[in-house]
Amino acid sequence: MARHFAAVLAKQILRRSANKAHSASSNVPKGCLTVYIGETEQKRFIVPVSYLNEPAFQDLLRKAEEQFGFDHPMGGLTIPCREETFINVTSRLSRQ
């Protein structure tokens, strides 16, 4: 169920961001996606798509869905968490 959720969420977000004319995600390497992190001021990160299958990253995605639904204002995935939280999660994932 969680993998299905992540796949559906990712497809919807990526489809919408591809449709935004001024999206910065057009220069993202293959196999990665743009993620904007922050509660008020967003910072741009590039992460591997494989993170979408990780439970810790899926928790962050659920927060994003609760706050933004599937319409992300920055043209990429926007996750409303502290930058330190995001870096902590992605650091653990990159070591696996």
C-alpha positions in Angstrom: 0.0 0.0 0.0 2.8 2.5 0.9 4.7 1.8 -2.3 1.5 2.3 -4.3 0.9 5.6 -2.5 4.4 6.8 -3.2 4.2 5.8 -6.9 0.8 7.6 -7.4 2.0 10.7 -5.5 5.2 10.9 -7.5 3.5 10.5 -10.8 0.9 13.2 -10.1 3.5 15.6 -8.8 5.9 15.0 -11.7 3.1 15.3 -14.2 2.1 18.7 -12.8 5.6 20.0 -12.5 6.3 19.0 -16.1 3.4 21.1 -17.2 4.7 24.3 -15.5 6.5 26.4 -18.0 9.0 27.9 -15.6 9.7 24.9 -13.6 13.3 24.5 -12.6 12.9 20.7 -12.7 13.7 20.6 -16.4 17.4 20.5 -15.7 17.3 17.7 -13.1 19.4 14.6 -13.9 17.6 11.5 -15.0 16.5 9.3 -12.1 16.2 12.3 -9.8 13.5 14.8 -8.8 13.4 18.4 -7.4 12.3 18.8 -3.8 11.7 22.1 -2.1 12.1 22.0 1.6 10.9 24.5 4.2 7.9 25.7 6.1 8.1 29.4 4.9 11.2 29.8 2.8 11.9 26.9 0.5 15.4 25.6 -0.5 15.8 23.4 -3.6 17.3 19.9 -3.4 17.8 17.2 -6.0 17.1 13.7 -4.7 17.1 10.2 -6.3 13.7 8.9 -7.3 14.5 5.7 -5.3 13.9 7.7 -2.1 10.2 7.5 -2.9 10.2 3.9 -1.8 11.7 4.6 1.6 9.4 4.7 4.6 11.2 7.7 6.2 10.8 9.7 2.9 7.2 8.6 2.6 6.5 10.2 6.0 7.7 13.5 4.6 5.5 13.0 1.5 2.4 12.5 3.7 3.1 15.8 5.3 3.4 17.4 1.9 0.1 15.8 0.8 -1.7 17.1 3.9 -0.5 20.6 3.4 -0.4 21.0 -0.4 -2.4 18.1 -1.9 -1.0 17.4 -5.3 -0.7 21.0 -6.4 2.8 22.1 -5.5 3.4 25.8 -5.9 7.1 25.6 -6.7 6.7 23.3 -9.7 8.4 20.4 -7.9 7.7 18.5 -4.8 7.3 20.9 -1.8 7.8 19.3 1.7 6.9 21.5 4.7 9.5 20.4 7.1 12.6 21.9 8.6 15.7 21.7 6.5 17.6 19.9 9.3 14.9 17.2 9.4 15.1 16.7 5.6 18.9 16.5 5.7 18.8 14.0 8.5 16.4 11.7 6.6 18.3 11.9 3.3 21.6 11.4 5.0 20.4 8.2 6.5 19.0 7.1 3.1 22.2 7.8 1.2 24.2 5.7 3.6 22.0 2.6 3.1 
